[in-house]
């Protein structure tokens, strides 16, 4: 078993495949396109690439409905393209992880096609089937994330099947040992091909309470005023459909397999309570889990600072994000425009020195806000479920590489999503040579993280400063950001200090005595 915890020094980058780079002019991003941009990612300072699902899929949920776990969807390329991409990344000192989506499959998966043919089919027990309730309705009150009951009636066999997501994504039955055996084979298939691990989709779902009892209802006062299907999901306390203790041995077994390859497992565990989240990354469970507290936050400086501090205290091995394909981009949440970009860079700087692994979402390094997607061109099934109120399309528009038709993303006249009304200043080409652009600033930020790699701590010394600067110390490195609306004094402590990174100065020569609003720095004691 290899104990090299390489991911703790990594900088991750989420590639949302459909929108990153199209290599063949069909308006759809693909694996050869990612390969063509590896040098860009390497120059940026990325050392760990996370690929969204690339398996064959009907694309009812953009690949999170898998129809073949050991294949590649033709829209993304071929199996050899995965091999080429992984080899090229390794040549550049980068690693590659892929999505592991095994809470559910696509309804087009051969397992489910067989399971719904007959109650006696060997694959029937790969999924969760139940007879109707006495009134003919669903077996219990569980809900789907996409609205309505989490059960769909299958007339051919006279039973309901469970799906916590869309009806096209039936949940696997993890109480069946055959499912665990199948997934272990899938893990080994990809690890043997050179993948460096997995981002585990909905890692805290998987198993269900064996009795399938009704979930308790929440009091009306406890339900956020969100509207749409998101609010419907929150009407229940999800006591029996997710977060079951029987998920733990599954994670432990996966950890054994991953450790034997020197690979990493990073969970999508959408739990905002740090102590509860920490349970999933302790001992020999998952190596890490994404912390979504900041992703769920609007611009609330005190709340963001408090959440980072509490999450760090709960677990020293989390993965830090402030944007993703499932939520509005940080720049949009923080006020849009130059103000939103400035705030996002300040928060990103704070994340760079935290114990664990920071991740960027593609386009975050450009300071992108959400793209514009007219409702009639929406592709998000969640938006379709609630009339557009919860659309994630704005965060998924194509990557703007250059101020040309197709944005350098594609040679096609149109892409799978609209281009988002991007302007030249949003593009990589226009930002690359501007030392003060978000891209150049992010590149310098990642270089500063790499330079202090040997001096990071698992326990931070947070600097309490009533003036409003959020700062922490790790040995002889201090990371600080002014998240207030007023200039604040900054003093890292006694001794000689040098400035390794300053959001406001491309070539800092001194440590600033005052941080203006939105300014962030990484400083270290001179040696």
C-alpha positions as CSV (number, residue, x, y, z in Angstrom):
1,X,0.0,0.0,0.0
2,X,1.4,3.4,-1.0
3,X,1.1,6.2,1.5
4,X,2.1,9.1,-0.7
5,X,-0.8,11.6,-0.1
6,X,0.0,13.5,-3.3
7,X,-3.4,15.1,-3.6
8,X,-2.8,17.3,-0.5
9,X,-0.3,19.3,-2.5
10,X,-2.3,19.3,-5.7
11,X,-4.4,22.1,-7.3
12,X,-7.5,20.6,-8.9
13,X,-9.4,21.8,-11.9
14,X,-12.9,20.7,-12.9
15,X,-13.3,20.1,-16.6
16,X,-17.0,20.2,-17.5
17,X,-16.5,18.2,-20.7
18,X,-19.4,19.3,-22.9
19,X,-18.3,22.9,-22.5
20,X,-14.5,22.8,-22.3
21,X,-13.1,22.3,-25.9
22,X,-14.6,20.8,-29.0
23,X,-12.1,19.2,-31.3
24,X,-14.3,18.0,-34.1
25,X,-16.7,20.8,-34.8
26,X,-19.9,19.3,-33.5
27,X,-20.4,21.9,-30.9
28,X,-19.8,19.4,-28.1
29,X,-16.6,19.4,-25.9
30,X,-14.6,16.2,-26.0
31,X,-11.6,14.3,-24.7
32,X,-9.2,15.2,-27.6
33,X,-10.2,18.8,-26.9
34,X,-9.1,18.5,-23.3
35,X,-5.8,16.9,-24.5
36,X,-5.2,19.9,-26.7
37,X,-5.5,22.2,-23.7
38,X,-3.3,20.4,-21.2
39,X,-0.5,22.8,-21.8
40,X,-2.8,25.7,-20.8
41,X,-3.8,23.9,-17.6
42,X,-0.1,23.1,-16.8
43,X,0.9,26.7,-17.4
44,X,-1.9,27.8,-15.1
45,X,-0.5,25.6,-12.3
46,X,-3.1,22.8,-12.3
47,X,-1.8,19.4,-11.2
48,X,-5.1,17.4,-10.9
49,X,-7.7,17.4,-13.6
50,X,-11.3,16.2,-12.8
51,X,-13.3,15.1,-15.8
52,X,-17.1,15.1,-15.7
53,X,-18.7,11.8,-16.9
54,X,-17.6,10.7,-20.4
55,X,-19.4,7.3,-20.5
56,X,-22.1,6.4,-23.0
57,X,-25.3,8.1,-21.9
58,X,-28.7,9.2,-23.2
59,X,-27.7,12.6,-21.7
60,X,-30.9,13.0,-19.7
61,X,-28.7,14.6,-17.1
62,X,-25.6,15.4,-19.1
63,X,-23.8,12.2,-18.4
64,X,-24.8,11.6,-14.8
65,X,-27.1,8.9,-16.2
66,X,-24.5,6.3,-17.2
67,X,-25.5,3.5,-19.7
68,X,-22.1,1.8,-19.8
69,X,-19.4,2.3,-17.1
70,X,-16.5,0.9,-19.1
71,X,-17.1,2.7,-22.4
72,X,-16.8,6.2,-23.8
73,X,-19.6,8.1,-25.4
74,X,-18.9,8.7,-29.1
75,X,-19.6,12.4,-28.5
76,X,-16.6,12.6,-26.3
77,X,-14.3,10.3,-28.2
78,X,-13.0,6.7,-27.8
79,X,-11.5,4.6,-25.1
80,X,-8.0,5.3,-26.6
81,X,-8.6,9.0,-26.2
82,X,-8.9,8.5,-22.4
83,X,-5.6,6.6,-22.5
84,X,-3.9,9.3,-24.6
85,X,-5.2,12.0,-22.3
86,X,-4.1,10.3,-19.1
87,X,-0.6,9.5,-20.6
88,X,-0.2,13.1,-21.8
89,X,-1.2,14.5,-18.4
90,X,1.2,12.2,-16.6
91,X,4.0,13.4,-19.0
92,X,3.3,16.9,-17.7
93,X,3.3,15.9,-14.0
94,X,-0.5,16.1,-13.8
95,X,-3.0,13.5,-12.6
96,X,-6.5,12.8,-13.9
97,X,-9.6,11.7,-12.0
98,X,-13.0,10.8,-13.4
99,X,-16.6,10.9,-12.0
100,X,-17.8,7.7,-10.4
101,X,-21.6,7.8,-10.6
102,X,-22.9,4.7,-8.9
103,X,-25.9,5.7,-6.8
104,X,-27.9,5.2,-9.9
105,X,-27.5,4.2,-13.6
106,X,-29.3,5.3,-16.7
107,X,-32.6,3.6,-17.4
108,X,-30.9,2.7,-20.7
109,X,-28.2,0.7,-18.9
110,X,-28.4,-3.0,-19.9
111,X,-28.8,-4.0,-16.2
112,X,-32.0,-2.0,-15.9
113,X,-33.3,-3.0,-19.3
114,X,-33.0,-6.6,-18.1
115,X,-34.4,-5.9,-14.7
116,X,-37.6,-4.4,-15.9
117,X,-38.3,-7.4,-18.3
118,X,-39.2,-9.8,-15.5
119,X,-39.4,-10.0,-11.7
120,X,-37.3,-13.1,-11.9
121,X,-34.5,-11.6,-14.0
122,X,-31.1,-12.0,-12.4
123,X,-30.6,-8.2,-12.6
124,X,-33.9,-7.4,-11.0
125,X,-32.2,-7.1,-7.6
126,X,-29.7,-4.6,-9.0
127,X,-32.3,-2.0,-8.4
128,X,-34.9,-1.2,-5.7
129,X,-38.4,-2.4,-6.6
130,X,-41.5,-2.4,-4.4
131,X,-45.2,-3.2,-4.7
132,X,-47.6,-0.3,-4.8
133,X,-49.1,1.0,-1.5
134,X,-52.6,-0.2,-0.7
135,X,-54.1,2.8,-2.5
136,X,-52.0,2.0,-5.6
137,X,-49.6,4.9,-5.1
138,X,-45.8,4.9,-4.3
139,X,-44.5,2.7,-1.6
140,X,-43.5,5.6,0.6
141,X,-43.2,9.4,0.7
142,X,-39.7,9.8,-0.6
143,X,-39.0,12.6,-3.0
144,X,-36.9,13.1,-6.2
145,X,-34.4,15.9,-6.4
146,X,-36.2,16.8,-9.7
147,X,-39.6,17.1,-8.1
148,X,-42.4,14.7,-7.3
149,X,-42.2,11.2,-5.9
150,X,-38.9,9.2,-6.0
151,X,-40.9,6.3,-7.4
152,X,-42.1,5.4,-10.9
153,X,-44.5,2.7,-11.7
154,X,-43.4,0.1,-14.2
155,X,-46.6,-1.3,-15.8
156,X,-44.8,-4.3,-17.3
157,X,-44.0,-5.9,-14.0
158,X,-46.5,-4.1,-11.7
159,X,-44.0,-2.6,-9.3
160,X,-42.5,0.8,-8.6
161,X,-38.7,1.4,-8.9
162,X,-36.8,4.0,-6.8
163,X,-35.0,7.0,-8.3
164,X,-33.8,9.9,-6.1
165,X,-33.0,11.8,-9.2
166,X,-35.0,11.7,-12.5
167,X,-37.1,8.7,-13.5
168,X,-34.4,8.0,-16.1
169,X,-31.9,7.4,-13.3
170,X,-33.0,4.4,-11.3
171,X,-31.1,3.9,-8.0
172,X,-28.9,0.8,-7.6
173,X,-29.6,-1.6,-4.8
174,X,-26.4,-1.5,-2.7
175,X,-27.9,-4.2,-0.4
176,X,-27.2,-6.6,-3.2
177,X,-23.5,-7.9,-3.1
178,X,-23.6,-8.3,-6.8
179,X,-23.8,-4.5,-7.3
180,X,-20.7,-4.1,-5.1
181,X,-18.8,-6.7,-7.1
182,X,-19.7,-5.0,-10.4
183,X,-18.6,-1.6,-9.2
184,X,-15.3,-3.0,-7.9
185,X,-14.6,-4.3,-11.3
186,X,-15.4,-0.9,-12.8
187,X,-13.0,0.8,-10.4
188,X,-10.2,-1.6,-11.3
189,X,-10.9,-1.3,-15.0
190,X,-10.2,2.5,-14.9
191,X,-7.4,2.4,-12.4
192,X,-5.6,-0.3,-14.5
193,X,-5.8,2.1,-17.4
194,X,-4.0,4.8,-15.4
195,X,-6.7,7.0,-13.9
196,X,-5.5,8.5,-10.6
197,X,-8.8,8.2,-8.8
198,X,-12.4,9.3,-8.7
199,X,-14.7,12.1,-7.7
200,X,-17.5,10.0,-6.1
201,X,-20.9,11.5,-7.1
202,X,-23.4,11.6,-4.3
203,X,-21.1,9.6,-2.1
204,X,-23.4,9.9,0.9
205,X,-26.4,8.4,-0.9
206,X,-25.8,4.8,-2.1
207,X,-27.6,2.7,0.6
208,X,-31.1,3.1,1.9
209,X,-32.8,2.1,5.1
210,X,-33.9,-1.5,4.5
211,X,-37.4,-0.9,5.7
212,X,-37.9,2.1,3.4
213,X,-39.9,4.0,6.0
214,X,-41.5,7.4,5.3
215,X,-39.2,10.4,5.8
216,X,-40.3,12.8,8.6
217,X,-41.7,16.1,7.4
218,X,-40.0,19.4,8.4
219,X,-41.9,22.2,10.1
220,X,-42.8,24.9,7.6
221,X,-40.6,27.4,9.5
222,X,-37.5,25.2,8.7
223,X,-38.0,25.1,5.0
224,X,-36.0,27.8,3.1
225,X,-38.0,30.1,0.8
226,X,-36.5,28.8,-2.4
227,X,-39.5,27.9,-4.5
228,X,-39.5,25.1,-7.1
229,X,-38.3,21.5,-6.7
230,X,-35.4,22.5,-4.4
231,X,-37.8,23.6,-1.8
232,X,-39.9,20.5,-2.3
233,X,-36.9,18.3,-1.5
234,X,-36.2,20.3,1.7
235,X,-39.8,19.7,2.9
236,X,-38.5,16.4,4.3
237,X,-35.9,15.4,6.8
238,X,-34.0,12.9,4.7
239,X,-33.5,10.4,7.5
240,X,-34.0,7.1,5.6
241,X,-33.1,7.7,1.9
242,X,-29.6,9.1,2.3
243,X,-26.7,9.2,4.8
244,X,-27.1,5.6,6.0
245,X,-24.4,4.0,8.2
246,X,-24.3,1.0,5.7
247,X,-22.5,3.3,3.2
248,X,-19.4,3.2,5.4
249,X,-18.2,-0.3,4.6
250,X,-18.6,0.5,0.9
251,X,-16.3,3.5,1.2
252,X,-13.8,1.4,3.2
253,X,-13.6,-1.2,0.5
254,X,-13.2,1.4,-2.2
255,X,-10.4,3.0,-0.1
256,X,-8.6,-0.4,0.0
257,X,-8.7,-0.6,-3.8
258,X,-7.7,3.0,-4.4
259,X,-4.8,2.8,-1.9
260,X,-3.4,-0.2,-3.7
261,X,-3.1,2.0,-6.8
262,X,-1.9,5.1,-5.0
263,X,-5.2,6.7,-6.2
264,X,-7.5,9.2,-4.5
265,X,-11.3,9.2,-3.8
266,X,-12.9,12.6,-3.4
267,X,-16.5,12.5,-2.3
268,X,-19.3,14.8,-3.4
269,X,-20.9,14.8,0.0
270,X,-23.4,17.6,0.1
271,X,-23.4,18.1,3.9
272,X,-22.8,21.6,5.1
273,X,-22.3,20.7,8.8
274,X,-18.5,20.2,9.2
275,X,-18.5,17.6,11.9
276,X,-21.0,15.4,10.0
277,X,-19.0,15.9,6.8
278,X,-15.8,15.0,8.6
279,X,-17.2,11.5,9.3
280,X,-16.8,10.7,5.6
281,X,-13.1,11.5,5.5
282,X,-11.8,10.0,8.7
283,X,-9.7,7.0,9.1
284,X,-9.9,4.7,6.1
285,X,-13.0,6.1,4.4
286,X,-12.8,8.7,1.6
287,X,-9.5,10.5,1.2
288,X,-11.3,13.8,0.8
289,X,-14.7,15.4,0.3
290,X,-15.7,18.7,-1.3
291,X,-16.8,21.4,1.1
292,X,-19.8,23.2,-0.4
293,X,-20.4,25.8,2.3
294,X,-18.9,28.6,0.1
295,X,-20.6,27.3,-3.0
296,X,-23.9,27.8,-1.2
297,X,-23.1,31.3,0.0
298,X,-23.9,34.7,-1.5
299,X,-21.5,37.5,-0.6
300,X,-21.5,37.3,3.2
301,X,-17.9,37.9,4.3
302,X,-18.3,37.1,8.0
303,X,-20.3,33.9,7.1
304,X,-17.7,32.8,4.6
305,X,-14.8,33.4,7.0
306,X,-16.6,31.5,9.8
307,X,-17.4,28.6,7.5
308,X,-13.9,28.2,6.3
309,X,-12.6,28.3,9.9
310,X,-15.1,25.7,11.1
311,X,-14.6,23.3,8.2
312,X,-10.8,23.4,8.6
313,X,-11.2,22.6,12.3
314,X,-13.4,19.6,11.5
315,X,-11.2,18.0,8.9
316,X,-7.7,18.8,7.6
317,X,-8.2,16.9,4.3
318,X,-11.2,18.6,2.6
319,X,-11.4,19.8,-1.0
320,X,-12.2,23.5,-1.4
321,X,-14.5,25.0,-4.1
322,X,-16.4,28.1,-4.6
323,X,-17.9,27.3,-8.0
324,X,-19.2,24.2,-9.8
325,X,-21.4,23.0,-12.6
326,X,-24.3,22.6,-10.2
327,X,-24.5,26.2,-8.8
328,X,-24.2,29.8,-10.0
329,X,-20.6,31.0,-10.5
330,X,-19.0,32.8,-7.6
331,X,-18.6,36.0,-9.5
332,X,-22.4,36.1,-10.0
333,X,-23.1,35.3,-6.4
334,X,-20.7,38.0,-5.2
335,X,-22.2,40.9,-7.2
336,X,-21.0,40.4,-10.8
337,X,-18.6,42.6,-12.7
338,X,-15.3,43.8,-11.4
339,X,-16.6,43.7,-7.8
340,X,-17.6,40.1,-8.1
341,X,-14.3,39.1,-9.7
342,X,-12.3,40.9,-7.0
343,X,-14.3,39.2,-4.2
344,X,-13.9,35.8,-5.9
345,X,-10.1,36.2,-6.1
346,X,-9.9,37.2,-2.5
347,X,-11.8,34.1,-1.4
348,X,-9.8,31.9,-3.7
349,X,-6.6,33.2,-2.1
350,X,-7.8,32.2,1.3
351,X,-8.5,28.7,0.0
352,X,-5.0,28.3,-1.4
353,X,-3.3,27.9,2.0
354,X,-5.9,25.7,3.7
355,X,-5.1,22.1,4.5
356,X,-6.5,19.9,1.7
357,X,-7.0,20.5,-2.0
358,X,-8.3,23.6,-3.7
359,X,-10.3,23.2,-7.0
360,X,-11.1,25.6,-9.7
361,X,-14.1,25.2,-12.0
362,X,-13.3,25.7,-15.6
363,X,-13.5,29.4,-16.4
364,X,-13.2,30.5,-12.8
365,X,-9.6,31.5,-13.6
366,X,-11.1,34.0,-16.1
367,X,-13.3,35.6,-13.5
368,X,-16.4,34.5,-15.4
369,X,-19.9,35.2,-14.3
370,X,-22.8,33.1,-15.4
371,X,-23.4,33.1,-19.1
372,X,-26.7,34.2,-20.6
373,X,-28.9,31.3,-21.7
374,X,-32.4,32.2,-22.9
375,X,-35.1,30.0,-21.3
376,X,-36.1,28.5,-24.7
377,X,-32.6,27.2,-25.2
378,X,-32.2,25.7,-21.7
379,X,-30.8,22.2,-21.6
380,X,-30.9,21.6,-17.8
381,X,-33.5,18.9,-16.7
382,X,-33.7,20.6,-13.3
383,X,-34.8,23.8,-15.0
384,X,-37.4,21.9,-17.0
385,X,-38.7,20.4,-13.8
386,X,-39.5,23.7,-12.1
387,X,-40.0,26.2,-14.9
388,X,-36.5,27.6,-15.1
389,X,-36.1,28.7,-11.5
390,X,-33.3,26.4,-10.8
391,X,-31.4,26.4,-14.1
392,X,-27.7,25.5,-13.9
393,X,-27.1,26.3,-17.6
394,X,-25.6,29.7,-16.9
395,X,-22.6,28.1,-15.1
396,X,-22.2,25.6,-18.0
397,X,-21.8,27.7,-21.1
398,X,-18.8,27.0,-23.4
399,X,-15.3,28.1,-22.3
400,X,-14.3,31.4,-24.0
401,X,-10.9,30.8,-25.5
402,X,-10.7,33.6,-28.0
403,X,-12.7,36.6,-29.3
404,X,-13.7,34.8,-32.5
405,X,-16.9,33.1,-33.8
406,X,-17.4,30.0,-31.6
407,X,-15.1,31.6,-28.9
408,X,-12.3,29.2,-29.9
409,X,-14.4,26.5,-28.3
410,X,-15.8,25.1,-31.6
411,X,-15.8,25.7,-35.3
412,X,-19.5,25.0,-35.4
413,X,-22.0,27.9,-35.8
414,X,-23.7,26.9,-32.5
415,X,-22.8,24.8,-29.5
416,X,-24.9,22.5,-27.3
417,X,-25.5,25.6,-25.1
418,X,-25.5,29.2,-26.2
419,X,-22.1,30.9,-25.9
420,X,-23.3,33.1,-23.1
421,X,-22.9,36.6,-24.5
422,X,-19.2,36.7,-23.6
423,X,-17.1,39.7,-24.4
424,X,-13.5,39.7,-25.7
425,X,-12.2,40.6,-22.2
426,X,-13.7,37.3,-20.9
427,X,-11.4,35.2,-23.2
428,X,-8.2,33.4,-22.5
429,X,-6.5,35.1,-25.5
430,X,-7.3,38.6,-24.2
431,X,-6.4,37.9,-20.6
432,X,-3.2,35.8,-21.2
433,X,-0.8,38.7,-21.7
434,X,-2.5,41.2,-19.3
435,X,-0.6,40.9,-16.0
436,X,-3.6,42.2,-14.0
437,X,-6.2,40.0,-15.6
438,X,-8.0,37.3,-13.5
439,X,-6.1,34.7,-15.5
440,X,-2.7,36.1,-14.8
441,X,-3.6,36.7,-11.2
442,X,-4.8,33.2,-10.7
443,X,-1.6,31.9,-12.4
444,X,0.5,33.8,-9.9
445,X,-1.7,32.6,-7.0
446,X,-1.2,29.0,-7.9
447,X,2.5,29.5,-8.3
448,X,2.6,30.9,-4.7
449,X,0.8,27.9,-3.4
450,X,3.3,25.6,-5.1
451,X,6.2,27.6,-3.7
452,X,4.9,27.1,-0.1
453,X,4.0,23.4,-0.6
454,X,6.6,22.2,2.0
455,X,5.3,24.6,4.6
456,X,1.6,23.9,4.9
457,X,0.0,22.8,8.1
458,X,-2.9,20.5,9.0
459,X,-3.8,22.9,11.9
460,X,-3.9,26.6,11.3
461,X,-3.4,29.5,13.6
462,X,-6.3,31.9,12.8
463,X,-5.5,35.5,13.4
464,X,-8.3,37.3,15.3
465,X,-8.5,40.8,13.9
466,X,-11.3,43.0,14.9
467,X,-10.4,45.3,12.0
468,X,-11.9,42.8,9.5
469,X,-8.9,41.2,7.8
470,X,-9.4,37.4,7.6
471,X,-6.0,35.8,8.1
472,X,-4.4,32.6,9.2
473,X,-0.8,31.5,9.9
474,X,0.8,28.3,9.1
475,X,4.4,28.3,10.4
476,X,6.1,31.1,8.6
477,X,3.4,31.6,6.0
478,X,0.5,34.0,6.4
479,X,-2.5,34.2,4.1
480,X,-4.8,37.2,4.5
481,X,-7.7,38.9,2.7
482,X,-9.7,42.0,3.3
483,X,-13.3,41.0,2.8
484,X,-14.7,44.3,4.1
485,X,-15.7,47.5,2.3
486,X,-12.9,49.6,3.9
487,X,-9.1,49.6,3.9
488,X,-7.6,47.7,6.8
489,X,-4.2,47.7,8.3
490,X,-2.2,44.5,7.9
491,X,0.7,43.3,10.0
492,X,1.9,39.7,9.7
493,X,4.1,39.8,12.8
494,X,7.6,40.5,14.0
495,X,10.5,39.7,11.7
496,X,11.3,40.1,8.0
497,X,8.6,39.1,5.6
498,X,8.3,38.9,1.8
499,X,5.2,39.0,-0.3
500,X,4.8,35.9,-2.4
501,X,1.4,36.9,-3.9
502,X,-0.7,40.0,-4.0
503,X,-4.0,40.2,-5.9
504,X,-3.3,43.8,-6.6
505,X,0.4,43.8,-7.6
506,X,1.8,41.5,-10.3
507,X,5.3,41.9,-9.0
508,X,5.2,42.7,-5.3
509,X,8.4,43.9,-3.7
510,X,7.1,44.6,-0.1
511,X,4.4,43.4,2.2
512,X,1.6,46.0,2.1
513,X,0.9,47.7,5.4
514,X,-2.7,48.3,4.3
515,X,-5.1,46.0,2.4
516,X,-7.7,47.8,0.4
517,X,-11.2,46.2,0.0
518,X,-10.9,42.8,-1.9
519,X,-7.1,42.7,-1.7
520,X,-5.5,39.4,-0.6
521,X,-1.9,38.4,0.0
522,X,0.3,35.4,0.7
523,X,3.4,36.3,2.7
524,X,6.2,34.3,4.2
525,X,9.0,34.9,6.6
526,X,12.2,35.7,4.8
527,X,14.8,33.0,5.1
